[in-house]
């Protein structure tokens, strides 16, 4: 884990007007100064150069791995155009501090931003010295040291990427977050935990049965999921700290699609114990608090608004599956999406203003978003396969989803919230579905 994150120096200097399609430099807070800032999704990618990391007491392979992870992170972000090292003209002996190189050597190949770094190893572990520059202004934007364990190099690299993203966007990055998903590696469907980028898979369920619909507790300690391990679709919970599994809800029939409330005090899910599929609220120990839906038809896939006051869900009460909203106590149900004949898997954006969902169009599912007042319907994907199971990054900047667009098993993809920079993050060795984006690694 990262033991220390030590800011050394931050210089924010006014930048001159940028080239066409390059983000401009708005004021930052109350400081009255400007800096390069990226906003508004992936429409304009900032040309960013990142030469080979310098090494001090570290093998070249370690430095190259760190840089490789950072390059991947920044590419997935959708905010940057990472420049080809073949276009660099600076001599390899140039240093990483402002007095040790010439900005003109980076203006010539067209860089707007520049990232330089050096990696060293000592008794504290691995330390990365990071410098971020505004090439046009010839100014340093950020200098920072990041220290982490030698055995957790990818985690250190993700923190490196977070620092860069925060400097260019004003918002913390999400590269140290985690996701859960259903993974089928050919031996059944198990729940797996991954880094945000699909790397470092770790099994959660490990029971050799069918496991579905994983969901995070707000504090990131627990993952709930539906498992057939005892020949009934029961709700289980795994403590990620201890690895212990506990059966939470085992009513006859379906115990499925659980979602934790933002305050962690309730879990909503679908139960079919009374013959029809209805949504209930439970305490975390499985005790029923209240029944939320009472309409004949299938009611599934509940999802909380960030303030915990509204629940989105899917219902077939009017015929085909459609997305509805209701209050926390189940009152005032209303249909949200009125276009398309089959809309499922709603997910509130972290700011509570939009709902992402999968809608069937021309025989295939694509990802859409809509405002919570029913306006602003927008398509985010349109591929040759089914795009399903949308889930937002904690900051609302990206959407994770599953897709069969490449044929074979479904894979996981990340895109910016405007549908740009769609990037596959799983390696194709299995099939993946039901992803949910979780909090930062602890």
N, C-alpha and C positions, 0 to 999 in steps of 0.2 A: 504494500500500500504506500501511497505518498505520505511521507512523514513530515515534510515541511514544504511550504510554497512561499518563497521569500521574494517579495518585490524589491528590486534594487533601485530603479529609477524609472520615471515615466515623464517623458517630455512630449507635450502636445503642442505642436506649432502650426500656425496657419499654412494651409496648402494653397497653391495657385489653382486656377481653373483647370479642371481635368479635361481630357480628350472626350470627344463625342461618345456616348453610351457608357462612360465611366462614371460611377457614383460620385456626386459632389460632396463637399465638406460642410455639413451643417454645424451650428453651434453645439457644443457639448456641455450640458448642464448649465451651471451658473458661472463657468470659468471664463466665458466670453472669448474663447478661442475655438479654432476649427481643427478638424482632422478628417482623414479619409474615413467615410462611413458607408457601409453597404446596407441598403434597406430595400424592401419591396420585392422580396423573392429572388428569382434567378434570372430575371430578364437581362440584366447587365452584369457580366462576370468580370471581376477585376483581374487584370494580368498580374500574376504573382510569381516572383522568382524565388527559388529556395535552393541554393547550391549545396554541395556535399558538406555534411557536418564535419567540423574539425574534431580531432581525437587527442586525448591526453591520458595515457595509461589505460586506454580502452581499445579492444580489438576493433578493427574496421567493420566487422560483421555486426557488432552491437550498434554502432552508430548508423549503419545502413538500415538496420531493422527499424530503429526509431524513426528515421526519416521516411521510410516506406510507409509506416503506419500513419504518420502525419500527412503525407501526400494523399493517402487513401481517405483520411478524415476530411481534409479540405476539399477533395473531389466530391465526396458524398454530400457535403454541405450545399453544393450548388452555387456558391457565391464567388468562386475563383476560377480563373483560367490558368492552370498551372503550366508554366512555361517549360518547354523542352530544354533540358540541359545542353543539348547540342547548339542552342542559340547563344549560350553564354560566351562572352569574350573576356571576362576577367581572368587574370592569372590565378592559378590554383594556390599560389603562395599568399594571396591577399588575406588579411585578417577579418575578424567579425565585428570589430569596433569601428566606430565612425572615422576615427583617425587612421585606420589601417586599410582603407580602400577608397576608390573614387566612384562617386555616384554616376558619373558619365558612362562608366562601363556597364551600367544597368539601364540607363536611358536609351542607349543605342539599340539594344535588342527589344525595347518596348515595355520594360517592366514599370508598373505603377507602384506596386508594393514589393518589398524585399524582406525575406526572412533569413537570418544567419544564426548559426548555432555552433556550439562546441560542447563535446561530451567528455567528462572525466570521471574517473572512479577512485574513491578513497574509502576510508573506514566508514564513512556515512552512507555509502552506497553509490549509486549513479547520480551524477549531477549534470543537468543540461543548462548551459548559459544561453539564453534566448535574447535575440535582438530583432526588433521589427522596425523597418524604415519606410518613410514616404519618399520615394525616389524623386518625384517631381520637385518636392520642396527641399530635398537634400537634408531631411531632418529625421532624427530618431523618434519613433513613436512609443517604443516600449523596450525596457531592458529588465530581465527577470531571471532568477535562478529557480529551477525545479529539481528537487531531490527525491529519489524513490529507491525502492529495493531493486537489487540486481535481477532478482527472479521475476519481477513483474514489470518488464520493460514496456509491454503494450499499454499498461495502465499509465505509466509515466508519459508515454507518447501521447495518449489521449488528453492528459492534462496540458501538455505542450500545445496541442491543437485548440483546446478550450481557451487558452490565453490569447492565441492569435485571433480566434473568432470574436472574443469579447472586445479586443482592441479595434477590430474593423467594423463591428456591428453595434457595439455598446451593450450587448447582451451576453450572458455566459453561454458557453457551448454545451452540447448535450453528449459529448463523446465519452464521458465516464458513466453514462447510464447503462441500464441492462434491459433485456427483453426476455419474455417467456413465450414459448410457442409449442404446438404439437409437432413432434418430429417422428417420422417413420423412416428408420434406416434399414427396413426390411424385416424387422422382428417385432412388429406391432407398433401402436401409437403410444408414445410416452411424452411426458412433459419435460422440456429441456429449458435450461437457462443459458442465455448467450450474452456476450457483450453486445452493445448496441449495433455493431457492424457484422453480427452473425458469427463472430469468432469465439473461440474458447467455449465450446458446448459442454454443459454439465447436466447430467440427468437429474430430474427432480422426483418423478414418480417411481420409476424402477420396479414395476410390479408385473410386467409381462402381459398386461391386459390392454384394453382400449381406454385411453385417457383423453379428455377433451376439455375445451373452454377454460384455459388457465386465466387467473386474475390475481393481480397484486393487492396486498393490503397497503394502505397509504404510507406506512412507515417502511415498506420494503422488506419486512421480516418474513411474511407469510405469502404463500401462493396457494390459492384454492383451485380445484379442478374437479370435474366429474369423471369418475372412474367406474368401470365395470368389473373391477377386481373380485367383487363378491357376487357377481352375476346379477347386479341391479345397478342402474346408473345413479350411484350415490355421490354426495359431495364430500370431498376430502380436503384436508389442509396440511401442508408441509411447512414446518419451521425451517427456514433456510440456515439459521444459525446452528441448530442442533441436528438437522436431518430427520427429525421425528415426524411421523405421519399420524394424522388423527381423522377419523370419520366424523363429519360434522352434521350431515343430514342424510338419513337413510329411510325416508318414507317410501312406501310401495309405489313403484312407477318412477317417473322422471324427477331427478333433483339436479337441475342443469342450468348453465348460463349464469353462474353467480358473479356478482359485482359488489365490491366493497363501497360503502359510503365514504365521502371525503374525510369525515371525522373518525372513521374506523369503528363506529358504534353499531352499524347495521350491515347486513348482506342481503341484497335482493337477488332472487332467482326464480326459476319456474318449477313448480311442483304439479304433478298430475295425480296426487293422492285421492282427489275427489272425482276423478273420471275425466275432467277437462284440464287442459294445460293453463294454469293461472299463475300470476306473479305474486309472490309473497315477500315480506320483509322478515328476516331472522336476526336474532342476536348472533354474535360471532361463535357462540357455543352451539348454535343450531336451534335454539328455542324460537318458536314462531311468535313474532310480534303482532303482525296483522296481515290480512289478505288485501292486496292492492287492486286486482282486477276481478270483475264479476260478469264478464260478457262471454257468451258462448263463442267459441273459436279459439284458435291457438294464440296464446300470448307468451312471447319469448324475448330473449336478448335485451334485458333491462340494462340501462346505462345511466349513471348519475350525472347531473350537471355539476360543475365545479363548486357551486355554493351549497350543494346537497338539497336543494329545494324542488328540483324538477327531475323526472325520470323519463328518458326516452325508451321506447320498446317497440317490438314488432307484433302486429296483430292481424289475424285473418277475419276479424269480426265483420268486415264489410265485403268479404270475398277473398281476393288475393292478398298475400302478405303486404302490409304497408306500415309505415313508420308513424308512430303516435307519440305525443307527450302527455304526461299527467303530473299532478302535484305529488309531493313526497308521500302524502297520505292516500294516494290513489284517486283523488278527486279531479274533476275537470279534465277528463281525457279528451284529446283533440288530435285530429289527423294532421301531420306536418307536411308530408310529401303527397302531392296530388297528381303528379305526372308519372307515367310508367305503371306497369301492371304487377311488378314484383320488386319490392325494395326492402332490404334487410340490413342487419349489422350496424345499427346506429352507434355513433361515438361522438360525444360532446367535445368541442375544442376546449383547451385549457382556459380560455377567457370566457367561455360560456356563450359566445355569440353565434356559433355555427355547429352544425352536426354533419359529420362525414358518414357516408353509407354506401352500400353496394346496391346498384340498381341494374336490373336486367333490361338490355336494349338490343334488339335484333338477335335474340338468342344467346347473348353473352352478358356477363356481369362486368360493369365498370364502376370506378369509384367516383362519387359525386360529393359535393358539399352544398349545404343550404343554410340560410340564416334561420335562427330559431323562430322568427315571425313568419316563415314560409316564403320569404322573398329570396332573390339572389341565387337561384339554383344554378350550379356550375359543374360541368364535367371535368374531372382531373385526369382520367385515363381513357384510352381507347386502343386496345390491343387485340391481337388475334386469339387470345385466350380469355379466361375468366379472371378478373381482378376483384378480390374480395377481402373481407376482414380488415377494414381500415382501423388504425389506432394512431393517435397523435403523440408526437414527442412532448415531453413535459413542458416545453416552452412554446409549443404551438407552431414551431417553425417548419416542421416536417411531418410527413405521414408515412407510416409503415403499413404494408399490405402484403397479401399473398397473391400469386399469379401463376397461371398455367400457360402463359404466353409462349414459352419456349418448348412446350410439349413435355411429355413425361410427367414426373411429379411436380407438384407446386413448389415454387421457390418464394423467398421473401425479398421484397424490394422496399427501398426508401426513396421518397421524392420530396421536393420542397412543397410547402403548403399551397402553392399555386399550380402544382402538377408538373413542375420542371425537374430536370436532372434525375430521372428515374433510373435507379442503380440497383442491380441485384447484389444482395449481401450474403446469400447462402451459396454453397459451393457445388450444388447439384448432386451430392452423394446420397441425398434422401429426399423425402417429400415433407413440406412444412405448411402448417395452417394455423389458424386461430392465434395469431401473434397478439401480444399486448405489451406496449412500451411501459417500462417501469422507471423507478427512481435511480439515482446515482448509486454506484457501488459503495458499500461501507466496509 
